[in-house]
Amino acid sequence: MGLFPKTIDFFEIFDKAALNLTKCASTLVSLMENIDQLEVKSKKIYELEQEGDTLTHEVMKKLNKTFLTPIDREDLHALAAMLDDVLDLIWGAVDRMTVYKITETTPEAILLSKNLLETAQVIHKAIGKLNKKNYSHMQDYCIEINRLENTVDRIFRDGLGKLFEDFTDPMLIIKWKDVYQHLEDASDKCEDVANILESIALKHA
């Protein structure tokens, strides 16, 4: 039996990871729209970030135990790491909001969060196509992720400008700039996820 080990379903783990990311982004939107629930929502996001860490470690552990993988092990490793990075950055944004004791939200924070949620949903769909080896449709989702990242870039830029228009307290400007930056960085990492998925599609199409 040792000569024929059970096949490890990496795609199932990645599906769980993408779903977990979607839940995290959804909670982020809820937090931004209901800032009075910051403590409760931040705890939930931390739990989801920890779940993401567990799934990432599961991928890494199984990669070390598996000789044959469905796609290049470097791609599996990179995909797991990038999904984990997105979660880390979302948690970083929320953690700073807690530390900074932010009590009011901004329209741009809500927009950034909603775009991240939409991106996470597309990533989940793309990974579903990866499992089915439907590479042409997966590439379509990657294009959509890139479009959403460009949208986040514009919201981030405009949001920075509005901070100086709407706030007179320089410390509050610095706090929100830090939060915005983490959300924009999370979007950049989503684009990195798309680039990995597109590379996989090109290799196997």
Secondary structure, 3 states (H helix, E strand, C coil): CCCCCCCCCHHHHHHHHHHHHHHHHHHHHHHHHCHHHHHHHHHHHHHHHHHHHHHHHHHHHHHHHCCCCCCCHHHHHHHHHHHHHHHHHHHHHHHHHHHCCCCCCCHHHHHHHHHHHHHHHHHHHHHHHHHCCCHHHHHHHHHHHHHHHHHHHHHHHHHHHHHHHHCCCHHHHHHHHHHHHHHHHHHHHHHHHHHHHHHHHHHHC
